[in-house]
Amino acid sequence: MSKLTDLLSQNLINERDYPIVKSVAADTWYTGRDLEEDVAALRDQLNKLKIGAGDQILVALPNAPVHLALNQALWEIGAVVHPIAAATPLPELKAEWSLYHYQAVITLPDVGEKLAEPLVPCSRLRLHTIAALAILTDASQLAYRINAPQKRPKEEDLALILNTSGTTGKPKRVGLTHRMLLNAAQHDAKSHALSADDIAMVVMPMFHINAQVISVLATRLSGGKLVIAPKFSASKFWPLIADNHVTWVSVVPTIISILLMNENALKAYHPDIHLRFVRSSSFALPEDKLIAFQTYFHTQILEGYGMTETASQSTLNPINAPKIGSAGKPVGTELRLMLADGSLSQQPYVEGEIALRGDHVIHDYLEPHPESFKDDWFLTGDLGYLDEDGYLFVKGRRKEMINRGGEKVAPAKVENILNELDWVAQVAVIGLPDALYGEAVTAVVIRQNVTGDPMKAKASLIDYARQHLAAYECPTDVFFVKAFPVNATGKVLRPKLRKQLMQGGQAYEA
């Protein structure tokens, strides 16, 4: 067993007779014993299916306590978990499975029935933490096996795979080891001063690093309890916190903005609710929103900075010494700013690309991307500077990725879809500032024929995007222009285009 699986196992032993995690959807608390029995049942079923050490398992399930048992069972047998959205379209799920040759897919029975075929047998399992689970195996890979591969997991063995989008539109797969996950969770628990008295509410999706490590693993390793909601609900947010005595929650700035605007959320809050803090990350929270939230809800916001590649956070504002507008100080992480000449700096107020390294930071992606690393430093693509006290201030992204409410949108992917429209001559997708989501996905289009009604064209483009893209990837605004600013090779100068649109200086259609 790895140190991580040992500690998780001990956590269940310590909490056998006590509630450890609640399903909001089922309105049920589960004890350590319930999870122990689920872990054992899963291990037994996986062994019967000849799934074992080194196997990579795709998991498409909604937010629920079953993730705790499933992760632990797979890690204990040395397998690797790759969670994705439960609502992943069937063709995309099949493509992911086929492309990377996962040995099995674990999902809900209705999805399992659609995936099942002669070479993909499906078995079902009932657990305490979920009414029914479908496990589909790739018979072409497992048929030759006599038994499941047996090997005790080691610290450097892969444990978790998560997708993070690349600027080409094709997701990069981040592989995190047992050691990285343990180190990251321990850093998180210490920096947030977590204890057995804490109850964390999970509203972020379980296929994100935020929920997997910051909320779940850090809480379990500190002996606290979890309340897992199927998704964020503004009207239910404060009642759930009050009813379950939640002490902290991790969110993104979009959620904070929604809570400030939603009438039901504003009415549901009352001064008797006492959260230790709300943790916010993914992109910078506007200062006016931070102040308004802390004033109205009497709750401290702790802003941090991190990403999938660092197995959660890299910086966090100290609880007793936060700085508004800052992402805080490094936590268990070395941080430098890479300058234009390639040198690394810690000098105050010198802006550069944020470079990170530490015992929880990857050294490469599963499919190598050497351009993202320099020596043993991970280059984030984000720009920032340190102040005289060592607090990080993030200024923007060197990369072209659009950050919409914490969801990363690759412009190339959206452009490829929109270019399928025969009346689109050229399209550039950029992010423009948005008070609610941080950035709005914006399509800037040169039309083949400018005589048509632009409003109808705009509606047509948005409708087409909704049919072919995930909701968060769809443009929410469209600009029609005569030309793009380009360089000598014809490449669109996106920063210049963004600036022109924001300043109103772009040459629009006549």
RAZITA-V741705 format. One record per pair of residues at least 12 apart in sequence whose C-alpha atoms are under 10 Angstrom apart, sorted by sequence separation. I is the first residue (numbers start at 0). J is the second residue. If there is no record, write none. Layout:
i=<I;I>
j=<J;J>
This chain:
i=<17;18;19;58;70;83;92;111;121;122;123;160;161;162;201;202;214;215;289;302;303;304;314;315;316;317;337;338;339;362;363;381;382;383;399;414;415;428;429;430;461;462;483;484;16;17;18;19;20;108;121;122;160;161;201;214;226;289;302;303;313;314;315;316;317;336;337;338;339;362;381;382;383;413;414;428;429;444;460;461;483;15;16;17;18;19;20;108;120;121;122;159;160;161;199;200;201;226;301;302;303;313;314;315;316;336;337;338;361;362;363;381;382;413;414;427;428;429;460;461;482;15;16;17;18;19;104;108;119;120;121;159;160;199;200;277;301;302;313;314;315;336;337;338;360;361;362;380;381;382;411;413;414;427;428;442;461;484;14;15;16;17;66;103;105;107;108;119;120;121;158;159;160;198;199;277;284;300;301;302;313;314;335;336;337;360;361;380;381;382;410;411;412;413;426;427;428;444;460;461;14;15;16;56;103;104;105;106;118;119;120;157;158;159;210;226;276;301;312;313;314;335;336;337;354;355;360;379;380;381;410;411;426;427;460;13;14;15;55;103;105;115;118;119;120;156;157;158;159;199;225;226;284;300;312;313;314;335;336;337;354;357;379;380;410;411;425;426;427;442;458;11;12;13;14;15;54;115;116;118;119;156;157;158;199;226;231;283;299;301;302;312;313;314;334;335;336;354;356;357;379;380;409;410;425;426;442;457;458;11;12;14;15;53;81;115;117;118;119;155;156;157;158;159;198;199;225;282;283;301;302;312;313;314;334;335;355;356;357;380;408;409;410;424;425;426;457;10;11;14;52;53;61;85;89;93;111;112;114;115;116;117;118;155;156;157;158;159;197;224;233;237;276;277;278;279;280;281;282;283;300;301;302;304;305;313;333;334;335;354;355;356;408;423;424;425;456;457;484;9;11;12;51;52;54;55;56;57;58;59;60;61;62;79;82;85;88;92;107;108;109;111;115;118;154;155;156;157;158;191;205;224;226;232;233;236;255;274;275;276;277;278;279;280;281;282;299;301;302;303;304;333;334;354;355;356;408;422;423;424;425;457;478;483;8;11;12;50;51;52;53;54;55;56;57;58;59;60;61;62;81;82;107;108;109;110;111;112;153;154;155;156;157;194;195;204;225;231;273;274;275;276;277;278;279;280;281;282;300;302;303;304;309;332;333;334;353;354;355;422;423;424;454;456;482;483;11;51;52;53;54;55;56;57;58;59;60;61;78;80;81;82;86;89;90;107;108;109;111;118;153;154;155;188;193;194;195;197;198;199;200;201;202;203;204;205;233;234;255;272;273;274;275;276;277;278;279;280;281;301;302;303;304;305;332;333;353;354;355;422;423;424;453;481;482;10;51;52;53;54;55;56;57;58;59;60;61;80;85;89;106;107;108;152;153;154;187;188;193;194;195;196;197;198;199;200;201;202;203;204;205;232;233;254;270;272;273;274;275;276;277;278;279;280;281;301;302;303;304;331;332;333;353;354;417;421;422;423;453;480;481;482;8;42;50;51;52;53;54;55;56;57;58;59;60;106;107;108;154;187;188;191;193;194;195;196;197;198;199;200;201;202;203;204;232;233;237;238;241;246;247;248;251;252;253;269;270;272;280;301;303;304;329;331;332;352;353;354;418;421;422;453;479;480;481;482;8;38;41;42;45;50;51;52;58;59;60;105;106;107;108;154;184;185;186;187;193;194;195;196;197;198;199;200;201;202;203;204;233;234;236;237;241;245;246;247;248;249;250;251;252;253;268;269;270;303;330;331;332;333;352;353;354;401;403;413;417;422;478;479;480;481;37;40;41;45;50;51;59;105;106;184;185;188;189;193;194;195;196;197;198;199;200;201;202;203;233;234;235;236;237;240;241;244;245;246;247;248;249;250;251;252;253;256;268;269;270;331;332;352;353;354;400;401;402;403;414;479;480;481;38;39;40;41;42;43;104;105;106;183;184;187;188;192;193;194;195;201;202;233;234;235;237;238;244;245;246;247;248;249;250;251;252;253;255;256;259;351;352;353;354;399;400;401;402;403;404;413;414;422;478;479;480;8;34;37;38;39;41;42;46;104;105;183;184;187;188;193;194;201;202;233;234;237;238;241;242;244;245;246;247;248;249;250;251;252;265;351;352;353;399;400;401;403;406;410;414;449;478;479;34;37;38;41;42;45;103;104;105;180;181;184;185;186;187;188;233;234;236;237;238;241;246;247;248;249;250;251;252;253;265;281;351;352;353;399;404;405;409;410;440;441;442;443;449;36;37;38;39;40;41;42;103;104;180;184;185;188;189;232;233;234;235;236;237;240;241;251;252;256;259;280;341;350;351;352;353;403;404;405;408;410;439;440;441;442;449;34;35;38;39;42;45;59;102;103;104;180;183;184;185;188;214;234;240;241;251;252;255;256;259;290;343;350;351;403;404;405;423;439;440;441;442;443;444;445;446;34;37;38;42;58;102;103;183;184;187;202;214;233;234;238;240;255;258;280;289;349;350;351;402;403;404;422;439;440;441;442;443;444;445;446;29;33;34;37;38;57;101;102;103;181;182;184;185;213;214;237;256;280;289;348;349;350;402;403;404;439;440;441;442;443;444;445;446;28;35;69;101;102;180;181;184;185;200;213;214;252;255;256;259;279;287;337;348;349;401;402;403;439;440;441;442;443;444;445;446;27;34;35;38;100;102;103;180;184;252;255;259;278;286;287;347;348;349;401;402;403;423;439;440;441;442;443;444;445;24;25;57;102;103;258;278;285;286;346;347;348;353;401;402;422;444;445;23;24;57;101;102;181;200;210;284;285;286;337;345;346;347;348;401;420;443;444;22;23;56;97;100;200;209;210;284;344;345;346;347;353;401;420;443;22;23;96;199;209;283;284;335;337;344;345;346;347;348;352;21;22;57;198;209;276;283;284;313;334;336;345;347;350;351;352;418;20;21;22;57;200;275;283;313;333;334;335;346;347;348;350;351;352;353;417;420;20;55;56;57;162;163;199;200;282;313;338;345;347;348;350;352;353;416;417;419;430;19;20;55;56;57;58;59;60;61;161;162;163;198;199;200;203;255;336;337;352;429;431;54;55;56;57;58;59;60;61;160;161;162;198;199;200;201;202;203;280;309;313;336;337;351;417;428;20;54;55;56;57;58;59;60;161;197;198;199;200;201;202;203;279;308;309;312;313;336;416;417;54;55;56;57;58;59;160;197;198;199;200;201;202;203;309;310;311;335;336;416;53;54;55;56;57;58;159;196;197;198;199;200;201;202;309;310;311;335;336;428;60;196;197;198;199;200;250;252;305;309;310;335;414;417;51;59;203;247;249;251;308;309;310;334;413;416;417;427;50;159;202;247;248;249;250;308;309;416;426;49;50;193;249;307;308;309;426;443;193;306;307;308;413;426;443;48;308;334;413;425;453;191;308;412;413;427;441;328;334;417;425;426;443;45;68;327;425;68;69;237;325;326;413;449;450;7;68;325;328;329;412;413;449;7;65;67;325;327;328;329;408;413;65;66;327;328;329;410;445;446;8;64;65;66;327;328;408;409;430;444;445;7;8;64;65;326;327;328;407;408;427;429;430;63;64;65;213;325;326;327;406;407;408;426;427;428;429;432;4;5;63;324;325;326;327;405;406;427;431;4;8;65;324;325;326;404;429;430;431;3;4;7;309;322;324;325;403;429;4;308;321;322;323;324;402;403;427;428;431;432;4;5;78;309;322;431;3;4;76;77;209;308;401;3;4;60;76;77;78;209;1;4;76;77;306;317;0;1;48;76;77;78;305;316;0;75;76;77;199;315;316;0;1;58;75;76;77;198;314;315;0;57;74;75;79;80;81;82;83;314;44;56;57;74;78;79;80;81;82;83;197;44;56;77;78;79;80;81;82;83;44;56;77;78;79;80;81;82;77;78;79;80;81;74;41;74;75;40;41;74;191;40;41;73;74;191;40;48;50;73;37;48;49;71;191;304;37;38;48;70;303;304;37;45;70;304;36;37;44;48;36;37;45;50;81;34;35;37;49;81;33;34;48;49;54;81;33;34;48;49;50;54;80;399;32;33;49;51;52;53;79;80;212;399;48;49;50;51;52;53;79;209;30;49;50;51;52;53;79;208;209;213;214;397;29;48;49;50;51;52;79;208;209;212;213;29;47;48;49;50;51;52;53;207;208;211;212;213;28;46;47;49;52;77;207;208;211;212;27;46;208;209;210;45;46;55;208;209;25;46;53;54;55;56;57;74;208;209;25;52;53;55;56;207;208;25;53;55;22;21;22;20;283;191;283;282;283;283;282;85;84;85;282;83;84;85;281;282;82;83;84;281;282;82;83;84;281;282;82;83;187;190;191;281;81;82;186;187;190;191;192;280;281;183;184;186;187;190;191;192;281;183;184;186;187;190;191;182;183;184;187;190;82;180;181;183;179;180;183;179;180;175;179;174;175;173;174;175;176;172;173;175;172;173;174;173;63;62;66;62;190;62;63;70;189;190;62;63;189;61;62;163;187;60;61;62;67;163;186;187;60;61;66;162;163;186;59;60;161;162;185;186;288;59;160;161;183;288;4;58;62;67;183;3;4;66;67;161;182;183;285;0;1;2;3;4;253;254;284;285;0;1;2;3;64;159;253;254;284;0;1;2;67;252;253;284;285;0;1;251;252;284;0;1;251;282;283;1;250;251;282;281;282;64;64;63;64;63;64;62;63;64;62;63;61;62;63;61;62;61;4;186;3;183;2;3;6;182;183;184;260;1;2;3;182;183;1;3;4;23;181;182;183;3;20;23;179;180;181;182;256;257;2;3;19;20;21;179;180;256;257;1;20;178;179;180;253;255;256;3;178;179;253;254;256;177;179;252;253;254;176;252;253;175;176;252;253;175;176;251;252;175;251;174;173;174;174;175;173;174;175;172;173;174;172;173;174;171;172;173;171;172;20;171;172;28;171;28;171;28;207;20;27;207;19;26;26;163;26;203;19;20;21;22;23;24;25;19;20;21;22;23;24;25;19;20;21;22;23;24;160;18;19;20;21;22;23;24;17;18;19;20;21;22;23;11;14;7;10;13;14;10;14;9;10;11;7;10;3;6;7;10;6;7;23;3;23;21;166;167;168;165;166;167;165;166;165;166;164;170;170;168;169;166;168;164;165;166;167;168;169;163;164;165;166;167;168;169;163;164;165;166;167;168;163;164;165;166;167;168;165;166;168;165;168;164;88;87;86>
j=<29;30;31;70;82;95;104;123;133;134;135;172;173;174;213;214;226;227;301;314;315;316;326;327;328;329;349;350;351;374;375;393;394;395;411;426;427;440;441;442;473;474;495;496;29;30;31;32;33;121;134;135;173;174;214;227;239;302;315;316;326;327;328;329;330;349;350;351;352;375;394;395;396;426;427;441;442;457;473;474;496;29;30;31;32;33;34;122;134;135;136;173;174;175;213;214;215;240;315;316;317;327;328;329;330;350;351;352;375;376;377;395;396;427;428;441;442;443;474;475;496;30;31;32;33;34;119;123;134;135;136;174;175;214;215;292;316;317;328;329;330;351;352;353;375;376;377;395;396;397;426;428;429;442;443;457;476;499;30;31;32;33;82;119;121;123;124;135;136;137;174;175;176;214;215;293;300;316;317;318;329;330;351;352;353;376;377;396;397;398;426;427;428;429;442;443;444;460;476;477;31;32;33;73;120;121;122;123;135;136;137;174;175;176;227;243;293;318;329;330;331;352;353;354;371;372;377;396;397;398;427;428;443;444;477;31;32;33;73;121;123;133;136;137;138;174;175;176;177;217;243;244;302;318;330;331;332;353;354;355;372;375;397;398;428;429;443;444;445;460;476;30;31;32;33;34;73;134;135;137;138;175;176;177;218;245;250;302;318;320;321;331;332;333;353;354;355;373;375;376;398;399;428;429;444;445;461;476;477;31;32;34;35;73;101;135;137;138;139;175;176;177;178;179;218;219;245;302;303;321;322;332;333;334;354;355;375;376;377;400;428;429;430;444;445;446;477;31;32;35;73;74;82;106;110;114;132;133;135;136;137;138;139;176;177;178;179;180;218;245;254;258;297;298;299;300;301;302;303;304;321;322;323;325;326;334;354;355;356;375;376;377;429;444;445;446;477;478;505;31;33;34;73;74;76;77;78;79;80;81;82;83;84;101;104;107;110;114;129;130;131;133;137;140;176;177;178;179;180;213;227;246;248;254;255;258;277;296;297;298;299;300;301;302;303;304;321;323;324;325;326;355;356;376;377;378;430;444;445;446;447;479;500;505;31;34;35;73;74;75;76;77;78;79;80;81;82;83;84;85;104;105;130;131;132;133;134;135;176;177;178;179;180;217;218;227;248;254;296;297;298;299;300;301;302;303;304;305;323;325;326;327;332;355;356;357;376;377;378;445;446;447;477;479;505;506;35;75;76;77;78;79;80;81;82;83;84;85;102;104;105;106;110;113;114;131;132;133;135;142;177;178;179;212;217;218;219;221;222;223;224;225;226;227;228;229;257;258;279;296;297;298;299;300;301;302;303;304;305;325;326;327;328;329;356;357;377;378;379;446;447;448;477;505;506;35;76;77;78;79;80;81;82;83;84;85;86;105;110;114;131;132;133;177;178;179;212;213;218;219;220;221;222;223;224;225;226;227;228;229;230;257;258;279;295;297;298;299;300;301;302;303;304;305;306;326;327;328;329;356;357;358;378;379;442;446;447;448;478;505;506;507;34;68;76;77;78;79;80;81;82;83;84;85;86;132;133;134;180;213;214;217;219;220;221;222;223;224;225;226;227;228;229;230;258;259;263;264;267;272;273;274;277;278;279;295;296;298;306;327;329;330;355;357;358;378;379;380;444;447;448;479;505;506;507;508;35;65;68;69;72;77;78;79;85;86;87;132;133;134;135;181;211;212;213;214;220;221;222;223;224;225;226;227;228;229;230;231;260;261;263;264;268;272;273;274;275;276;277;278;279;280;295;296;297;330;357;358;359;360;379;380;381;428;430;440;444;449;505;506;507;508;65;68;69;73;78;79;87;133;134;212;213;216;217;221;222;223;224;225;226;227;228;229;230;231;261;262;263;264;265;268;269;272;273;274;275;276;277;278;279;280;281;284;296;297;298;359;360;380;381;382;428;429;430;431;442;507;508;509;67;68;69;70;71;72;133;134;135;212;213;216;217;221;222;223;224;230;231;262;263;264;266;267;273;274;275;276;277;278;279;280;281;282;284;285;288;380;381;382;383;428;429;430;431;432;433;442;443;451;507;508;509;38;64;67;68;69;71;72;76;134;135;213;214;217;218;223;224;231;232;263;264;267;268;271;272;274;275;276;277;278;279;280;281;282;295;381;382;383;429;430;431;433;436;440;444;479;508;509;65;68;69;72;73;76;134;135;136;211;212;215;216;217;218;219;264;265;267;268;269;272;277;278;279;280;281;282;283;284;296;312;382;383;384;430;435;436;440;441;471;472;473;474;480;68;69;70;71;72;73;74;135;136;212;216;217;220;221;264;265;266;267;268;269;272;273;283;284;288;291;312;373;382;383;384;385;435;436;437;440;442;471;472;473;474;481;67;68;71;72;75;78;92;135;136;137;213;216;217;218;221;247;267;273;274;284;285;288;289;292;323;376;383;384;436;437;438;456;472;473;474;475;476;477;478;479;68;71;72;76;92;136;137;217;218;221;236;248;267;268;272;274;289;292;314;323;383;384;385;436;437;438;456;473;474;475;476;477;478;479;480;64;68;69;72;73;92;136;137;138;216;217;219;220;248;249;272;291;315;324;383;384;385;437;438;439;474;475;476;477;478;479;480;481;64;71;105;137;138;216;217;220;221;236;249;250;288;291;292;295;315;323;373;384;385;437;438;439;475;476;477;478;479;480;481;482;64;71;72;75;137;139;140;217;221;289;292;296;315;323;324;384;385;386;438;439;440;460;476;477;478;479;480;481;482;62;63;95;140;141;296;316;323;324;384;385;386;391;439;440;460;482;483;62;63;96;140;141;220;239;249;323;324;325;376;384;385;386;387;440;459;482;483;62;63;96;137;140;240;249;250;324;384;385;386;387;393;441;460;483;63;64;137;240;250;324;325;376;378;385;386;387;388;389;393;63;64;99;240;251;318;325;326;355;376;378;387;389;392;393;394;460;63;64;65;100;243;318;326;356;376;377;378;389;390;391;393;394;395;396;460;463;64;99;100;101;206;207;243;244;326;357;382;389;391;392;394;396;397;460;461;463;474;64;65;100;101;102;103;104;105;106;206;207;208;243;244;245;248;300;381;382;397;474;476;100;101;102;103;104;105;106;107;206;207;208;244;245;246;247;248;249;326;355;359;382;383;397;463;474;67;101;102;103;104;105;106;107;208;244;245;246;247;248;249;250;326;355;356;359;360;383;463;464;102;103;104;105;106;107;208;245;246;247;248;249;250;251;357;358;359;383;384;464;102;103;104;105;106;107;208;245;246;247;248;249;250;251;358;359;360;384;385;477;110;246;247;248;249;250;300;302;355;359;360;385;464;467;102;110;254;298;300;302;359;360;361;385;464;467;468;478;102;211;254;299;300;301;302;360;361;468;478;102;103;246;302;360;361;362;479;496;247;360;361;362;467;480;497;103;363;389;468;480;508;247;364;468;469;483;497;385;391;474;482;483;500;103;126;385;483;127;128;296;384;385;472;508;509;67;128;385;388;389;472;473;509;68;126;128;386;388;389;390;469;474;127;128;389;390;391;472;507;508;71;127;128;129;390;391;471;472;493;507;508;71;72;128;129;390;391;392;471;472;491;493;494;128;129;130;278;390;391;392;471;472;473;491;492;493;494;497;70;71;129;390;391;392;393;471;472;493;497;71;75;132;391;392;393;471;496;497;498;71;72;75;377;390;392;393;471;497;73;377;390;391;392;393;471;472;496;497;500;501;74;75;148;379;392;501;74;75;147;148;280;379;472;75;76;132;148;149;150;281;74;77;149;150;379;390;74;75;122;150;151;152;379;390;75;150;151;152;274;390;391;76;77;134;151;152;153;274;390;391;77;134;151;152;156;157;158;159;160;391;122;134;135;152;156;157;158;159;160;161;275;123;135;156;157;158;159;160;161;162;124;136;157;158;159;160;161;162;158;159;160;161;162;156;124;157;158;124;125;158;275;125;126;158;159;276;126;134;136;159;124;135;136;158;278;391;125;126;136;158;391;392;126;134;159;393;126;127;134;138;127;128;136;141;172;126;127;129;141;173;126;127;141;142;147;174;127;128;142;143;144;148;174;493;127;128;144;146;147;148;174;175;307;494;144;145;146;147;148;149;175;305;127;146;147;148;149;150;176;305;306;310;311;494;127;146;147;148;149;150;177;306;307;310;311;128;146;147;148;149;150;151;152;306;307;310;311;312;128;146;147;149;152;177;307;308;311;312;128;147;309;310;311;147;148;157;310;311;128;149;156;157;158;159;160;177;311;312;129;156;157;159;160;311;312;130;158;160;128;128;129;128;392;301;393;393;394;395;395;204;204;205;402;204;205;206;402;403;204;205;206;403;404;205;206;207;404;405;206;207;311;314;315;405;206;207;311;312;315;316;317;405;406;309;310;312;313;316;317;318;407;310;311;313;314;317;318;310;311;312;315;318;211;309;310;312;309;310;313;310;311;307;311;307;308;307;308;309;310;307;308;310;308;309;310;310;201;201;205;202;330;203;204;211;330;331;204;205;331;204;205;306;330;204;205;206;211;307;330;331;205;206;211;307;308;331;205;206;307;308;331;332;434;206;307;308;330;435;152;206;210;215;331;152;153;215;216;310;331;332;434;150;151;152;153;154;403;404;434;435;151;152;153;154;215;310;404;405;435;152;153;154;219;404;405;436;437;153;154;404;405;437;154;155;405;436;437;156;405;406;437;437;438;225;226;226;227;227;228;227;228;229;228;229;228;229;230;229;230;230;177;359;177;357;177;178;181;357;358;359;435;177;178;179;358;359;178;180;181;200;358;359;360;181;198;201;357;358;359;360;434;435;181;182;198;199;200;358;359;435;436;181;200;358;359;360;433;435;436;184;359;360;434;435;437;359;361;434;435;436;359;435;436;359;360;436;437;360;361;436;437;361;437;361;361;362;363;364;363;364;365;363;364;365;364;365;366;364;365;366;365;366;215;366;367;224;367;225;368;226;405;219;226;406;219;226;227;364;228;405;222;223;224;225;226;227;228;223;224;225;226;227;228;229;224;225;226;227;228;229;365;224;225;226;227;228;229;230;224;225;226;227;228;229;230;219;222;216;219;222;223;220;224;220;221;222;219;222;216;219;220;223;220;222;239;220;243;243;398;399;400;398;399;400;399;400;400;401;400;407;409;408;409;407;409;406;407;408;409;410;411;406;407;408;409;410;411;412;407;408;409;410;411;412;408;409;410;411;412;413;411;412;414;412;415;412;469;469;469>
